[in-house]
Amino acid sequence: MLTEQLNFQACVGYFFKEVEEMEENGKELDYKYGALVAKLLSDGDMRGDRTGTGTWSLFGESLDLDISEYFPLLTLKNTWWHGVLTEFIWMVVKGETNIEFLKKNGVNVWDEWADPDGNLGPIYGKQFRDCDGVDQVAELIKGLKENPLSRRHLLSAWHLPDMLKSKLPCCHGTVVQFYVRGGYLDCQMYQRSADVFLGVPWNIAFYGLFTYVLGYLTGLQPGRLKVVYGDVHLYQNHTNQALEMLRRLPKTSPKLKITSYFEDIDCLDFSCVSLSDYKPYPSISAPIAV
């Protein structure tokens, strides 16, 4: 027990110290994410939760990342890029809420919440592309092109009447706002509920990709990505996995390029983007709380 406690203190102390000295290019995400996980372990409140698993929880934390040169895909453990890209195409491009497309492309992360026909209810895809008849993504792109200095470049996955019908009400994308700063496009996303070990790395990459794609379509460069968390939590049965991850030294984040021309969001497919120089540590398995 003493050895485990010393290991815990060493891991947490390292990330708290190094996050203040992370001037090395391309390692910002790993350091800041690691510091957030370390803070949950050291300062988080022990709370019960819907799944009965138990969590270490904090409220109102945030991550602020420069994504102009490096793409925010975690290297402390392998974050499944194909899964992130497939989910983005499913939600944002196709606006679908049935898992058939995901399963066809080898992505099974939503299976636990689907009904026997594969339906999840009116979640992300429905809200992004057909929220009471409004295509929020199309309106967002139009606004960025026609009135870049507007303060109305927003979309939201949280539509309460539909959330009451959903298998799992939307956790991320509660409110997403984009901001044009010179020739750069910044994104700020509020996430009401955040599973820090399994969900957060995936969600960060998702909104990083969203910013890159919108920037491409509007002639802007990706700038900053800020994520503000409501309840950010580490499930108690992920504690050992988190400690294993925190023993690793951050590596340089990868690069993302738009490699094929597409003129509107509906034309985006797997061939349009290319990830390079991604050399993460091995993945760390952890159970999903359903």
LUMGU-463990 format. One record per residue (C-alpha): x negated, y negated, z. Coordinates in pm, whole numbers. Layout:
LUMGU-463990
+--------+--------+--------+
|     xx |     yy |     zz |
+--------+--------+--------+
|      X |      Y |      Z |
...
+--------+--------+--------+
This chain:
LUMGU-463990
+--------+--------+--------+
|     xx |     yy |     zz |
+--------+--------+--------+
|      0 |      0 |      0 |
|   -285 |   -237 |     87 |
|   -455 |   -162 |   -245 |
|   -132 |   -234 |   -432 |
|    -93 |   -563 |   -243 |
|   -450 |   -667 |   -326 |
|   -396 |   -581 |   -693 |
|    -78 |   -786 |   -690 |
|   -253 |  -1086 |   -535 |
|   -540 |  -1064 |   -785 |
|   -308 |  -1048 |  -1086 |
|    -83 |  -1329 |   -971 |
|   -372 |  -1549 |   -860 |
|   -549 |  -1512 |  -1194 |
|   -254 |  -1633 |  -1400 |
|   -174 |  -1920 |  -1163 |
|   -536 |  -2037 |  -1192 |
|   -591 |  -1979 |  -1562 |
|   -268 |  -2137 |  -1684 |
|   -425 |  -2471 |  -1591 |
|   -738 |  -2397 |  -1798 |
|   -590 |  -2242 |  -2113 |
|   -756 |  -2468 |  -2367 |
|   -861 |  -2174 |  -2583 |
|   -669 |  -2192 |  -2910 |
|   -380 |  -1956 |  -2954 |
|   -354 |  -1820 |  -2599 |
|    -99 |  -2064 |  -2458 |
|    199 |  -1828 |  -2475 |
|     24 |  -1541 |  -2298 |
|    -99 |  -1764 |  -2017 |
|    230 |  -1946 |  -1962 |
|    440 |  -1631 |  -1989 |
|    202 |  -1447 |  -1755 |
|    227 |  -1732 |  -1504 |
|    608 |  -1713 |  -1516 |
|    603 |  -1338 |  -1446 |
|    351 |  -1395 |  -1167 |
|    573 |  -1664 |  -1015 |
|    870 |  -1428 |  -1017 |
|    664 |  -1169 |   -830 |
|    534 |  -1418 |   -575 |
|    824 |  -1661 |   -529 |
|   1133 |  -1496 |   -679 |
|   1449 |  -1444 |   -475 |
|   1560 |  -1084 |   -432 |
|   1909 |  -1069 |   -579 |
|   2170 |   -814 |   -667 |
|   2300 |   -811 |  -1023 |
|   2574 |   -681 |  -1249 |
|   2381 |   -364 |  -1335 |
|   2309 |   -268 |   -974 |
|   1934 |   -255 |  -1042 |
|   1821 |   -553 |   -835 |
|   1600 |   -839 |   -951 |
|   1343 |  -1098 |   -853 |
|   1504 |  -1419 |   -974 |
|   1428 |  -1790 |  -1024 |
|   1650 |  -2069 |  -1157 |
|   1557 |  -2361 |  -1381 |
|   1213 |  -2248 |  -1500 |
|   1087 |  -2338 |  -1848 |
|    818 |  -2265 |  -2106 |
|    689 |  -2539 |  -2338 |
|    482 |  -2412 |  -2631 |
|    292 |  -2561 |  -2924 |
|    385 |  -2339 |  -3220 |
|    235 |  -2554 |  -3494 |
|    -74 |  -2338 |  -3550 |
|      3 |  -2004 |  -3389 |
|    322 |  -1800 |  -3386 |
|    464 |  -1728 |  -3036 |
|    447 |  -1348 |  -3031 |
|    316 |  -1211 |  -2702 |
|    -10 |  -1012 |  -2707 |
|    -14 |   -901 |  -2341 |
|    200 |   -612 |  -2462 |
|    310 |   -518 |  -2810 |
|    627 |   -708 |  -2900 |
|    804 |   -530 |  -3186 |
|    791 |   -777 |  -3473 |
|   1003 |   -565 |  -3707 |
|   1275 |   -559 |  -3442 |
|   1266 |   -937 |  -3395 |
|   1281 |  -1003 |  -3769 |
|   1559 |   -748 |  -3823 |
|   1767 |   -898 |  -3544 |
|   1713 |  -1248 |  -3684 |
|   1833 |  -1143 |  -4030 |
|   2129 |   -961 |  -3873 |
|   2237 |  -1255 |  -3655 |
|   2133 |  -1570 |  -3838 |
|   2125 |  -1471 |  -4205 |
|   2405 |  -1215 |  -4224 |
|   2610 |  -1331 |  -3925 |
|   2703 |   -972 |  -3839 |
|   2815 |   -819 |  -3509 |
|   2826 |   -451 |  -3603 |
|   2508 |   -252 |  -3541 |
|   2514 |    -66 |  -3875 |
|   2254 |   -298 |  -4035 |
|   2029 |   -267 |  -3730 |
|   2043 |    111 |  -3725 |
|   1983 |    129 |  -4099 |
|   1658 |    -59 |  -4035 |
|   1552 |    149 |  -3735 |
|   1651 |    -96 |  -3459 |
|   1849 |     60 |  -3174 |
|   1827 |   -202 |  -2899 |
|   2199 |   -286 |  -2916 |
|   2331 |     71 |  -2918 |
|   2418 |     81 |  -2547 |
|   2669 |   -204 |  -2579 |
|   2842 |   -104 |  -2904 |
|   3184 |     60 |  -2918 |
|   3229 |    392 |  -3103 |
|   3262 |    204 |  -3432 |
|   2942 |      6 |  -3373 |
|   3114 |   -323 |  -3291 |
|   2985 |   -560 |  -3024 |
|   3259 |   -820 |  -3031 |
|   3222 |  -1185 |  -3139 |
|   2862 |  -1238 |  -3025 |
|   2565 |  -1419 |  -3182 |
|   2622 |  -1357 |  -3553 |
|   2987 |  -1454 |  -3534 |
|   2909 |  -1771 |  -3338 |
|   2617 |  -1881 |  -3554 |
|   2788 |  -1832 |  -3892 |
|   3164 |  -1843 |  -3825 |
|   3254 |  -2019 |  -3500 |
|   3626 |  -2087 |  -3545 |
|   3559 |  -2123 |  -3916 |
|   3247 |  -2340 |  -3880 |
|   2911 |  -2219 |  -4012 |
|   2686 |  -2369 |  -3745 |
|   2364 |  -2271 |  -3923 |
|   2468 |  -2428 |  -4253 |
|   2582 |  -2746 |  -4075 |
|   2253 |  -2760 |  -3887 |
|   2045 |  -2734 |  -4204 |
|   2261 |  -2993 |  -4379 |
|   2221 |  -3234 |  -4089 |
|   1843 |  -3191 |  -4074 |
|   1817 |  -3269 |  -4445 |
|   2060 |  -3559 |  -4462 |
|   2013 |  -3728 |  -4124 |
|   1690 |  -3601 |  -3966 |
|   1693 |  -3853 |  -3679 |
|   2039 |  -3748 |  -3562 |
|   2083 |  -3631 |  -3204 |
|   2343 |  -3377 |  -3315 |
|   2120 |  -3100 |  -3449 |
|   2271 |  -2837 |  -3222 |
|   2426 |  -2495 |  -3230 |
|   2558 |  -2268 |  -2956 |
|   2623 |  -1898 |  -2920 |
|   2838 |  -1959 |  -2611 |
|   3206 |  -1996 |  -2703 |
|   3395 |  -1897 |  -2390 |
|   3715 |  -1757 |  -2546 |
|   3500 |  -1523 |  -2756 |
|   3257 |  -1440 |  -2476 |
|   3550 |  -1297 |  -2280 |
|   3596 |  -1048 |  -2566 |
|   3229 |   -955 |  -2605 |
|   3061 |   -634 |  -2492 |
|   2766 |   -840 |  -2364 |
|   2823 |  -1218 |  -2355 |
|   2540 |  -1410 |  -2522 |
|   2233 |  -1448 |  -2300 |
|   2014 |  -1668 |  -2522 |
|   2117 |  -1948 |  -2756 |
|   2354 |  -2094 |  -2497 |
|   2262 |  -2431 |  -2646 |
|   1992 |  -2480 |  -2911 |
|   1883 |  -2828 |  -3019 |
|   1637 |  -2927 |  -3291 |
|   1443 |  -3255 |  -3302 |
|   1254 |  -3409 |  -3592 |
|    929 |  -3570 |  -3477 |
|    745 |  -3722 |  -3769 |
|    686 |  -3432 |  -4003 |
|    740 |  -3173 |  -3731 |
|   1045 |  -2981 |  -3616 |
|   1081 |  -2908 |  -3244 |
|   1328 |  -2667 |  -3086 |
|   1469 |  -2652 |  -2734 |
|   1677 |  -2352 |  -2632 |
|   1872 |  -2301 |  -2310 |
|   1902 |  -1938 |  -2202 |
|   2158 |  -1864 |  -1932 |
|   2017 |  -1520 |  -1844 |
|   1667 |  -1392 |  -1918 |
|   1521 |  -1045 |  -1863 |
|   1161 |  -1161 |  -1840 |
|    989 |   -832 |  -1914 |
|   1196 |   -691 |  -2200 |
|   1402 |   -976 |  -2338 |
|   1203 |  -1297 |  -2301 |
|    909 |  -1213 |  -2533 |
|   1157 |  -1107 |  -2802 |
|   1372 |  -1419 |  -2754 |
|   1072 |  -1654 |  -2772 |
|    965 |  -1500 |  -3103 |
|   1326 |  -1520 |  -3233 |
|   1348 |  -1896 |  -3178 |
|    994 |  -1945 |  -3300 |
|   1101 |  -1777 |  -3624 |
|   1419 |  -1988 |  -3632 |
|   1205 |  -2303 |  -3613 |
|    966 |  -2186 |  -3885 |
|   1253 |  -2095 |  -4119 |
|   1443 |  -2420 |  -4064 |
|   1120 |  -2614 |  -4109 |
|   1059 |  -2441 |  -4442 |
|   1412 |  -2517 |  -4564 |
|   1393 |  -2884 |  -4461 |
|   1032 |  -2966 |  -4554 |
|    908 |  -2986 |  -4194 |
|    625 |  -2818 |  -4006 |
|    697 |  -2619 |  -3687 |
|    611 |  -2828 |  -3383 |
|    703 |  -2733 |  -3028 |
|    930 |  -2469 |  -2878 |
|   1071 |  -2527 |  -2532 |
|   1284 |  -2268 |  -2355 |
|   1477 |  -2364 |  -2041 |
|   1601 |  -2076 |  -1829 |
|   1905 |  -2047 |  -1609 |
|   1861 |  -1718 |  -1421 |
|   1524 |  -1577 |  -1527 |
|   1462 |  -1244 |  -1359 |
|   1232 |   -946 |  -1332 |
|   1419 |   -624 |  -1268 |
|   1279 |   -451 |   -963 |
|   1222 |   -130 |  -1158 |
|    993 |   -328 |  -1391 |
|    756 |   -435 |  -1111 |
|    481 |   -181 |  -1179 |
|    498 |   -249 |  -1551 |
|    466 |   -622 |  -1489 |
|    159 |   -569 |  -1272 |
|      3 |   -349 |  -1538 |
|     59 |   -624 |  -1794 |
|    -85 |   -897 |  -1570 |
|   -413 |   -708 |  -1544 |
|   -472 |   -776 |  -1914 |
|   -657 |  -1079 |  -2049 |
|   -462 |  -1293 |  -2301 |
|   -553 |  -1265 |  -2667 |
|   -504 |  -1509 |  -2953 |
|   -150 |  -1528 |  -3092 |
|    -86 |  -1432 |  -3456 |
|     -5 |  -1648 |  -3758 |
|    322 |  -1653 |  -3951 |
|    356 |  -1756 |  -4315 |
|    649 |  -1795 |  -4549 |
|    533 |  -1578 |  -4838 |
|    831 |  -1576 |  -5077 |
|   1041 |  -1866 |  -5200 |
|   1402 |  -1885 |  -5080 |
|   1627 |  -2184 |  -5136 |
|   1881 |  -2130 |  -4861 |
|   1916 |  -1932 |  -4541 |
|   2132 |  -1665 |  -4706 |
|   1843 |  -1564 |  -4933 |
|   1600 |  -1483 |  -4651 |
|   1498 |  -1117 |  -4639 |
|   1214 |   -905 |  -4501 |
|    980 |   -998 |  -4787 |
|    997 |  -1372 |  -4717 |
|    777 |  -1385 |  -4407 |
|    440 |  -1235 |  -4324 |
|    276 |  -1192 |  -3984 |
|   -103 |  -1172 |  -3969 |
|   -377 |  -1130 |  -3708 |
|   -148 |   -970 |  -3452 |
|   -366 |   -754 |  -3226 |
|   -168 |   -697 |  -2906 |
|   -231 |   -460 |  -2620 |
|    -25 |   -139 |  -2628 |
|    343 |   -159 |  -2546 |
|    459 |    -86 |  -2189 |
|    780 |    112 |  -2158 |
|   1049 |     -4 |  -1915 |
|   1414 |    100 |  -1871 |
|   1690 |   -126 |  -2001 |
|   1947 |   -235 |  -1743 |
|   2292 |   -191 |  -1899 |
+--------+--------+--------+
